[in-house]
């Protein structure tokens, strides 16, 4: 009887050990799952076409870093993280194509993040949801695209996707619209994040950065189109350079960017769609002298600059449709550089312009080259 009991115990222990080994096994051919080597953590995967690549799954802190974080004295350990284009293990070099969902969640040592290029191109194809959630010391990011991937759809195409929907310390809850504002994703973006560079994505998606209020500087290298509402209500933006590659500035693209003081428009042919800069109440403001806003577009659509109450001086080289500058109460000088027609009410409620006319009816002082414009009937709310 005792022998049977002993044999039964041995079999039970053997089965338990086998089961533990099975459960503890993960499909990770890059090495031991328990590897605690400091730095980025990689997992090798193989897709359905038998192509292998690496996914970044996290970051291991050194013992010294972990102790400093635990003590809250980690400033000297802050890092500029570069996600490499490739990773080499056992003499095999493969591309790094993805960052896992939540990979760096709560990581406090990241100060800046950028992605490495190879031969001028990025290998990274996907950034998981919440990959950088809770990284509340992050100040700058250089990204190959906005959101989850280049051709993302629905909530995956908004900037906040990579920070996720989980509450996080020192982060702002932001409701990002998508799909023509019919749906909303609430995300938590670090308050520390001030600068973003998007490098190489041709179309900045509609609503990409809408309502992201903490950003002060955004650069969009190589973009050809800025989608509708892409930067609407980005109330922290102070200046913006639209690259010469851009041909379309979408509807309401910068609507409600109330801190935006300067915009440099492309030198190439481009169009500015309806209400693109509506309500940009600081546009044209200067601490010493007013910024002259040079509008170089081939075509401007209605209400593009409606209610830009700090706009004081502009040059414009195209026709001006109805209501374009309606309510620009500080506007006092307009220089026409190729305008043929001005639509109805285009300059209505432009108080400073009317005052300039009342002081000096000679339009050459405040409406430069108006004599070259062939039609401006009902464009102004004062007699010319």
C-alpha positions in Angstrom: 0.0 0.0 0.0 2.8 2.4 0.9 4.6 1.6 -2.3 1.4 2.4 -4.4 1.1 5.7 -2.5 4.7 6.6 -3.1 4.4 5.8 -6.9 1.2 7.9 -7.0 3.0 10.9 -5.4 5.9 10.6 -7.8 3.5 10.6 -10.8 1.7 13.6 -9.5 4.9 15.6 -9.0 6.1 14.6 -12.5 2.8 15.7 -14.1 2.8 19.0 -12.2 6.4 19.8 -13.3 5.5 19.0 -16.9 2.4 21.3 -16.7 4.4 24.1 -15.1 7.0 23.9 -17.9 4.2 24.0 -20.6 2.4 27.0 -19.0 5.7 28.9 -18.5 6.7 28.5 -22.1 6.0 31.5 -24.5 6.4 31.7 -28.2 9.6 33.8 -28.0 12.6 32.5 -29.9 14.8 35.4 -29.0 15.9 33.8 -25.7 14.9 33.3 -22.1 11.6 35.1 -21.1 13.2 35.8 -17.7 16.1 37.7 -19.3 16.6 40.9 -17.2 19.4 42.4 -19.3 18.9 46.2 -19.1 17.6 47.9 -22.2 14.9 47.2 -24.8 13.3 43.8 -24.8 12.7 42.0 -28.1 10.7 39.0 -29.2 11.3 37.3 -32.4 8.1 36.4 -34.4 7.4 34.8 -37.7 4.5 35.8 -39.9 2.3 33.7 -42.1 4.7 34.2 -45.0 7.5 32.7 -42.9 9.2 36.2 -42.6 10.8 36.7 -39.3 11.2 40.0 -37.5 11.4 41.5 -34.0 8.7 43.1 -31.8 9.8 45.4 -29.0 7.9 44.2 -25.9 9.3 46.4 -23.1 12.3 47.9 -21.4 14.3 46.4 -18.6 15.8 48.8 -16.1 19.1 48.1 -14.5 19.2 47.5 -10.7 20.6 51.0 -10.3 17.9 52.6 -12.4 15.1 50.6 -10.6 16.5 51.7 -7.2 16.6 55.4 -8.4 13.0 55.2 -9.7 11.9 53.6 -6.4 13.5 56.4 -4.5 12.1 59.1 -6.8 15.6 60.4 -7.6 16.1 59.3 -11.2 16.7 62.6 -13.1 20.3 61.6 -13.9 19.0 58.4 -15.5 16.6 60.0 -17.9 17.1 58.6 -21.4 16.9 59.6 -25.1 15.5 56.3 -26.5 16.1 55.2 -30.1 14.1 52.3 -31.4 16.5 50.6 -33.7 15.6 49.6 -37.3 17.2 46.2 -36.8 18.2 43.9 -33.9 20.9 41.2 -34.0 21.0 38.0 -32.0 23.1 34.9 -32.6 24.6 36.6 -35.7 21.2 37.0 -37.2 20.0 40.5 -38.0 16.3 41.1 -38.5 14.1 44.2 -38.8 12.3 45.6 -35.9 8.7 46.1 -37.1 6.4 46.5 -34.1 6.0 47.8 -30.6 3.7 45.7 -28.5 0.6 47.1 -26.8 1.6 48.6 -23.5 5.3 47.9 -24.1 6.6 50.9 -22.1 3.6 51.5 -19.9 4.5 53.6 -16.9 8.2 53.9 -17.9 9.5 57.1 -16.2 13.0 57.1 -17.6 12.1 58.1 -21.2 12.7 61.8 -22.0 12.7 61.6 -25.8 11.8 58.8 -28.3 12.8 58.5 -31.9 13.0 55.7 -34.5 16.1 54.7 -36.5 16.0 54.7 -40.3 17.8 52.4 -42.7 18.6 53.8 -46.2 16.2 56.7 -45.5 13.2 54.5 -44.6 11.7 53.2 -41.4 11.3 49.5 -40.6 8.7 50.0 -37.9 5.2 49.3 -39.1 3.0 49.2 -36.0 2.9 50.9 -32.6 0.6 49.2 -30.2 -2.2 50.8 -28.1 -0.9 52.3 -24.9 2.7 51.6 -25.9 3.8 54.8 -24.2 1.0 55.1 -21.7 2.0 56.7 -18.4 5.4 57.8 -19.7 4.9 61.1 -17.9 8.4 62.5 -18.3 8.3 62.2 -22.1 9.1 65.6 -23.7 9.6 64.9 -27.4 8.8 62.2 -29.9 9.9 61.7 -33.5 7.5 59.3 -35.2 7.2 57.7 -38.6 3.4 58.0 -38.6 0.5 59.1 -36.4 -1.4 56.4 -34.4 -1.1 52.6 -34.9 0.3 52.5 -38.5 0.4 54.5 -41.7 -3.0 53.3 -43.0 -4.8 53.0 -39.7 -8.5 53.5 -39.5 -11.0 54.5 -36.9 -9.6 55.2 -33.4 -6.2 53.7 -34.4 -5.4 56.7 -36.6 -5.4 59.3 -33.8 -2.2 60.4 -32.0 -3.5 59.5 -28.5 -3.8 55.8 -29.5 -0.2 55.1 -28.6 -0.9 56.4 -25.1 -4.0 54.4 -24.5 -7.3 54.8 -22.6 -6.0 53.8 -19.1 -5.8 56.6 -16.6 -2.3 57.8 -15.9 -0.6 60.1 -13.5 0.5 63.6 -14.7 -1.4 63.1 -17.9 -4.4 64.9 -19.4 -7.6 63.1 -20.3 -8.4 64.0 -23.9 -11.4 63.1 -26.0 -10.1 62.7 -29.5 -12.7 62.6 -32.3 -12.5 60.5 -35.4 -14.7 59.5 -38.3 -16.1 63.0 -38.9 -16.4 63.5 -35.1 -19.2 60.9 -34.9 -17.0 58.8 -32.5 -14.6 59.6 -29.7 -11.6 57.9 -28.1 -10.6 59.2 -24.6 -6.9 58.9 -24.1 -4.4 60.0 -21.4 -1.4 62.0 -22.8 1.5 63.1 -20.7 1.5 66.8 -19.8 5.2 66.9 -20.3 5.0 66.2 -24.0 5.6 69.4 -25.9 7.2 68.5 -29.3 6.3 65.9 -31.9 7.9 65.3 -35.3 6.0 63.2 -37.9 8.5 62.2 -40.5 7.5 61.0 -43.9 3.7 60.3 -43.5 2.2 61.8 -46.7 -1.3 62.4 -45.3 -1.8 63.6 -41.7 -5.1 61.9 -40.9 -8.3 63.7 -40.2 -8.6 64.5 -36.5 -5.0 63.2 -35.9 -4.1 65.7 -33.2 -7.5 67.3 -32.5 -7.8 68.5 -28.9 -4.2 67.6 -28.0 -3.8 70.7 -25.9 -0.3 70.2 -24.4 1.6 70.2 -27.7 3.5 73.4 -28.5 5.5 72.4 -31.6 4.6 69.9 -34.3 6.6 69.3 -37.5 5.3 67.2 -40.4 8.2 66.5 -42.7 7.2 65.3 -46.2 3.5 65.6 -45.7 1.4 66.4 -48.8 -2.0 66.7 -47.2 -3.2 67.9 -43.8 -6.6 66.2 -43.1 -9.8 67.8 -41.9 -9.6 68.9 -38.3 -6.1 67.4 -38.0 -5.0 70.0 -35.5 -8.3 71.6 -34.5 -8.4 72.9 -30.9 -4.6 72.3 -30.4 -4.6 75.3 -28.1 -0.9 74.9 -27.1 0.5 75.4 -30.7 2.2 78.7 -31.0 3.7 78.5 -34.5 3.5 76.1 -37.5 5.6 75.6 -40.6 3.6 74.0 -43.3 6.2 72.3 -45.6 6.4 73.1 -49.3 5.3 69.5 -50.1 1.8 70.2 -48.8 -0.8 70.8 -51.5 -4.0 70.6 -49.3 -4.8 72.1 -46.0 -8.1 70.5 -45.0 -11.3 71.8 -43.6 -11.0 73.2 -40.1 -7.4 71.8 -40.0 -6.3 74.4 -37.4 -9.7 75.7 -36.3 -9.7 76.9 -32.7 -5.9 76.9 -32.3 -6.1 79.9 -30.1 -2.4 80.3 -29.3 -1.2 80.0 -32.9 0.6 83.2 -33.7 2.5 82.5 -36.9 2.0 80.2 -39.9 4.5 79.8 -42.7 2.6 78.7 -45.8 4.0 76.5 -48.6 5.7 78.2 -51.6 4.2 75.6 -54.0 0.6 75.5 -55.2 -1.8 74.6 -52.5 -5.4 75.1 -51.4 -6.8 76.2 -48.0 -10.2 74.6 -47.4 -13.2 76.0 -45.5 -12.6 77.3 -42.0 -9.1 76.0 -42.0 -7.9 78.7 -39.5 -11.2 79.8 -38.2 -11.0 81.1 -34.6 -7.2 81.2 -34.5 -7.5 84.3 -32.3 -3.8 84.8 -31.8 -2.8 84.5 -35.5 -0.7 87.5 -36.5 0.0 88.6 -32.9 3.6 89.7 -32.1 5.0 90.7 -28.8 6.7 93.7 -30.4 5.5 94.0 -33.9 2.6 92.3 -35.6 3.4 89.2 -37.7 2.6 89.8 -41.4 0.8 86.6 -42.5 1.7 85.8 -46.1 -1.1 83.7 -47.7 0.4 82.1 -50.8 -2.4 79.7 -51.7 -3.6 79.1 -55.2 -7.2 78.8 -53.8 -8.8 79.8 -50.5 -12.3 78.7 -49.5 -14.9 80.4 -47.5 -14.4 81.4 -43.9 -10.8 80.2 -44.0 -9.7 83.0 -41.6 -13.0 83.8 -40.0 -12.7 85.4 -36.6 -8.9 85.6 -36.5 -9.2 88.6 -34.2 -5.4 89.3 -33.8 -4.7 89.3 -37.5 -3.3 92.8 -38.4 -1.5 92.6 -41.7 -1.7 90.1 -44.6 -0.5 89.6 -48.1 -2.6 87.4 -50.3 -2.1 86.1 -53.9 -5.4 84.6 -54.9 -9.1 85.3 -55.1 -10.9 85.8 -51.8 -14.3 84.1 -51.3 -17.2 85.2 -49.1 -16.6 85.6 -45.4 -12.9 84.7 -45.6 -11.8 87.4 -43.2 -15.1 88.2 -41.5 -14.7 89.3 -37.9 -10.9 89.9 -38.2 -11.3 93.0 -36.0 -7.6 93.9 -35.8 -6.9 93.7 -39.5 -5.6 97.1 -40.7 -3.6 96.4 -43.8 -4.1 94.1 -46.8 -1.8 93.7 -49.7 -3.3 92.1 -52.9 -0.7 90.2 -55.0 -2.8 88.8 -57.8 -6.4 88.9 -56.4 -9.0 89.4 -59.1 -12.3 89.1 -57.1 -13.3 89.5 -53.5 -16.5 87.8 -52.3 -19.4 89.3 -50.4 -18.8 90.0 -46.7 -15.2 88.9 -47.1 -14.0 91.8 -44.9 -17.1 92.6 -42.9 -16.7 93.4 -39.2 -13.0 94.2 -39.7 -13.1 97.1 -37.3 -9.5 98.3 -37.6 -9.7 98.3 -41.4 -12.9 100.4 -41.3 -11.1 102.8 -38.8 -8.1 103.0 -41.2 -10.5 104.0 -44.0 -12.2 106.6 -41.8 -8.8 108.2 -41.0 -7.6 108.1 -44.6 -10.0 107.3 -47.4 -6.9 106.8 -49.7 -7.1 103.0 -50.0 -3.5 102.8 -51.1 -2.4 103.1 -47.5 -4.4 100.1 -46.1 -5.7 98.2 -49.2 -2.5 98.0 -51.2 -3.0 97.2 -55.0 -6.9 97.3 -54.6 -6.9 99.0 -58.0 -5.8 95.6 -59.6 -8.9 93.9 -58.2 -11.7 93.8 -60.8 -14.6 92.9 -58.5 -15.1 93.6 -54.8 -18.8 94.5 -54.6 -20.2 94.1 -51.1 -16.9 92.8 -49.8 -16.4 95.6 -47.3 -18.9 97.2 -44.8 -17.7 100.7 -45.7 -17.9 102.7 -48.9 -14.8 102.7 -51.1 
